């Protein structure tokens, strides 16, 4: 039997329901990047641009809302939960089970990725500035700006931030609290 590698295609309504279901299952406000990774990149339940359009349409219609100070986090609204409750059966049971299992297994990874964020850019003098953040579900609770001499160091620190952020925060807190 030849395996068919073609991913299933869903109409836009089912695609929106898949995004709503994922947003509900993740249980915390998620970035658009997280929703796209869950539904399109990591699992291919939806095509990337279909998923991106679904997030926008769900936000425009009030079934998802922007939360937090930076308004880059999305959460399912009460209306979104009601809508999903009425129509979740339109998502195939096997897919609902797959989505639920995937999110349960990866929830903490996505949460950490959102809690510990960073970026870096090149300065006019050739040095690099890193902006490293620790976020709670909707706000930045710690931000560190650090200037380093080269791109290699910037990339290295950026890459290690997710793993080191809790101990950096703890150390800074303890030093300042003495």
GURO-456419 format. One record per residue (C-alpha): residue number from 1; x, y, z. Coordinates in Angstrom, 2 decimals, padded with zeros to 5 digits. Layout:
BEGIN
R num    east   north      up
R NUM       X       Y       Z
...
end
This chain:
BEGIN
R num    east   north      up
R   1  000.00  000.00  000.00
R   2  001.47  003.32 -001.06
R   3  001.43  005.99  001.62
R   4 -000.15  009.27  000.54
R   5  002.02  012.16  001.74
R   6 -000.50  014.78  000.71
R   7 -001.70  016.72  003.71
R   8 -005.44  016.99  004.22
R   9 -007.08  020.18  003.09
R  10 -009.86  021.75  005.10
R  11 -012.21  024.52  004.17
R  12 -011.53  027.83  005.89
R  13 -014.24  027.20  008.51
R  14 -012.65  023.97  009.70
R  15 -009.24  025.65  009.55
R  16 -010.48  028.36  011.90
R  17 -011.94  025.72  014.21
R  18 -008.56  023.96  014.30
R  19 -006.86  027.22  015.33
R  20 -009.53  027.85  018.00
R  21 -009.16  024.29  019.27
R  22 -005.37  024.67  019.49
R  23 -005.73  028.03  021.28
R  24 -008.10  026.45  023.78
R  25 -005.91  023.39  024.33
R  26 -002.69  025.36  024.93
R  27 -004.34  027.00  027.99
R  28 -002.30  030.22  027.94
R  29 -002.16  033.26  025.66
R  30  000.00  032.31  022.69
R  31  001.92  034.33  020.15
R  32  000.91  034.13  016.53
R  33  004.25  032.43  015.94
R  34  003.32  029.70  018.46
R  35 -000.10  029.12  016.88
R  36  001.47  028.98  013.41
R  37  004.15  026.56  014.58
R  38  001.63  024.28  016.28
R  39 -000.93  024.21  013.45
R  40  001.21  024.66  010.34
R  41  004.95  024.21  010.76
R  42  005.36  021.41  013.28
R  43  002.31  019.37  012.32
R  44  001.02  020.53  008.95
R  45 -002.60  020.38  010.07
R  46 -003.05  023.59  008.08
R  47 -001.08  025.34  005.40
R  48  000.93  028.25  006.81
R  49 -000.93  031.05  005.03
R  50 -004.32  029.47  005.70
R  51 -003.43  029.37  009.39
R  52 -002.16  032.97  009.36
R  53 -005.39  034.14  007.68
R  54 -007.45  032.14  010.21
R  55 -005.72  033.87  013.17
R  56 -006.45  037.28  011.62
R  57 -010.08  036.46  010.83
R  58 -010.69  034.96  014.26
R  59 -009.24  038.10  015.85
R  60 -011.27  040.39  013.58
R  61 -014.48  038.56  014.49
R  62 -013.75  038.50  018.23
R  63 -013.28  034.75  018.61
R  64 -009.62  035.30  019.49
R  65 -008.41  038.45  021.24
R  66 -005.09  040.20  021.69
R  67 -003.93  040.31  025.30
R  68 -000.99  041.76  027.16
R  69  000.85  045.03  027.00
R  70  002.44  044.31  023.64
R  71 -000.81  042.94  022.15
R  72  001.11  040.14  020.46
R  73 -000.50  037.35  022.44
R  74 -003.74  035.67  021.43
R  75 -006.30  033.97  023.63
R  76 -009.63  032.38  022.87
R  77 -012.55  034.58  023.93
R  78 -015.76  033.47  025.62
R  79 -017.49  033.79  022.23
R  80 -014.72  031.72  020.68
R  81 -015.21  028.99  023.28
R  82 -018.97  028.98  022.67
R  83 -018.43  028.80  018.91
R  84 -015.94  025.97  019.33
R  85 -018.38  024.17  021.63
R  86 -021.05  024.26  018.96
R  87 -018.86  023.22  016.04
R  88 -015.85  021.26  017.38
R  89 -017.44  018.08  015.97
R  90 -016.58  019.46  012.49
R  91 -012.92  018.75  013.30
R  92 -012.33  015.01  012.73
R  93 -012.06  013.12  016.03
R  94 -008.67  011.67  015.11
R  95 -007.35  015.20  014.49
R  96 -008.79  016.51  017.77
R  97 -007.04  013.66  019.57
R  98 -003.78  014.35  017.71
R  99 -003.94  018.08  018.49
R 100 -004.72  017.40  022.15
R 101 -001.88  014.89  022.52
R 102  000.64  017.12  020.73
R 103 -000.19  020.18  022.80
R 104 -000.20  018.23  026.06
R 105  003.26  016.87  025.23
R 106  004.68  020.23  024.09
R 107  002.80  022.81  026.20
R 108  005.72  023.55  028.54
R 109  008.16  023.92  025.64
R 110  005.93  026.53  024.00
R 111  005.32  028.28  027.31
R 112  009.06  028.56  028.00
R 113  009.69  029.79  024.48
R 114  007.22  032.61  025.09
R 115  008.35  033.35  028.63
R 116  012.03  033.70  027.75
R 117  012.43  035.79  024.62
R 118  015.29  037.66  023.08
R 119  016.60  039.50  020.09
R 120  019.83  041.16  019.02
R 121  020.94  043.73  016.49
R 122  024.16  045.25  015.19
R 123  025.12  048.72  016.42
R 124  026.79  051.42  014.31
R 125  030.13  050.80  016.04
R 126  030.08  047.09  015.10
R 127  029.05  045.79  018.53
R 128  025.78  043.95  019.10
R 129  022.99  044.74  021.53
R 130  020.95  041.89  022.98
R 131  017.51  042.47  024.44
R 132  016.61  039.52  026.65
R 133  013.22  039.29  028.35
R 134  011.30  037.21  030.85
R 135  007.55  037.46  030.40
R 136  004.65  036.22  032.43
R 137  001.50  035.33  030.52
R 138  000.88  038.93  029.40
R 139  003.63  041.29  030.62
R 140  007.41  041.63  030.60
R 141  008.65  041.14  034.17
R 142  012.41  041.35  033.49
R 143  014.40  042.89  030.65
R 144  018.14  042.86  030.20
R 145  020.02  044.85  027.57
R 146  023.54  043.71  026.99
R 147  026.19  044.96  024.55
R 148  028.70  042.42  023.28
R 149  031.68  042.80  020.96
R 150  030.74  040.45  018.11
R 151  027.95  038.52  016.41
R 152  029.28  035.16  017.60
R 153  028.85  036.20  021.25
R 154  025.42  037.69  020.54
R 155  024.24  034.47  018.88
R 156  025.68  032.34  021.68
R 157  024.00  034.34  024.45
R 158  020.72  034.54  022.50
R 159  020.75  030.76  021.96
R 160  021.40  030.06  025.66
R 161  018.90  032.57  027.05
R 162  015.95  030.16  027.29
R 163  017.93  027.73  029.44
R 164  019.76  030.34  031.54
R 165  017.00  032.94  032.06
R 166  015.64  031.54  035.35
R 167  019.08  031.41  036.98
R 168  020.01  034.90  035.66
R 169  016.80  036.31  037.10
R 170  017.33  034.53  040.41
R 171  020.93  035.76  040.67
R 172  020.03  039.37  039.89
R 173  017.15  039.25  042.36
R 174  019.33  037.82  045.13
R 175  022.14  040.31  044.53
R 176  019.77  043.28  044.58
R 177  017.76  041.95  047.50
R 178  020.78  041.65  049.86
end
